[in-house]
Amino acid sequence: MCCVLALMVIIFAFSAQDGESSDELSHCIADPVGSLIEATSGESFETQEAKTEHFTALKAKLNTAFRKCAHVFLYGLLGAFLFLYIVSIGKTPYTANIFAMLISILYAASDEVHQHFTVSRNGHFEDVCIDLFGTAVVLILIYAVNAAGRKRERR
């Protein structure tokens, strides 16, 4: 339960950042990657302005991609922690999957509502869907591993 609560606090802290701070944090990852791509690119441009515009747009796209991947990662981890906790209190893996998914969806929705009230941030249904995707992928992987283990035990 400590891992679940700690991760929920981390997610809440990220959501509580104002828009500028949140954007700066994700640019700390996206910009160096974009600069590396720019430095190693053999692509030629008619003008320096065209090159700058191209790589600025690339860095913006990378920034968005990293932000969405962070959603998938954090909510995938939350789903795994929830699943493990629910199984540890005696529930079946099937029940744990359902409850882990429901709790993750509710937390993702509440997180987006929270962002709606944070300075220069907005809550987006799209982000809830991305969070749901992260949780679902991990829970499907857990289910598949459990099913393979049960199948192996029957042999």
Buried (B, 14 or more C-beta within 10 A) or exposed (E): EEBBEEBBEEBEEBBBBEEEEBBEBBBEBBBEBBEEBBEEEEEEEEEEEEBEEBBEEBBBEBBEBBBBBBBBEBBBBBBBBBBBBBBEEEBEBEEBBBBBBEBBBEBBBBBBEBBEEBEEBEBEEEBBEBBBBBBBBBBEEBBEEBEEEEEEEEE
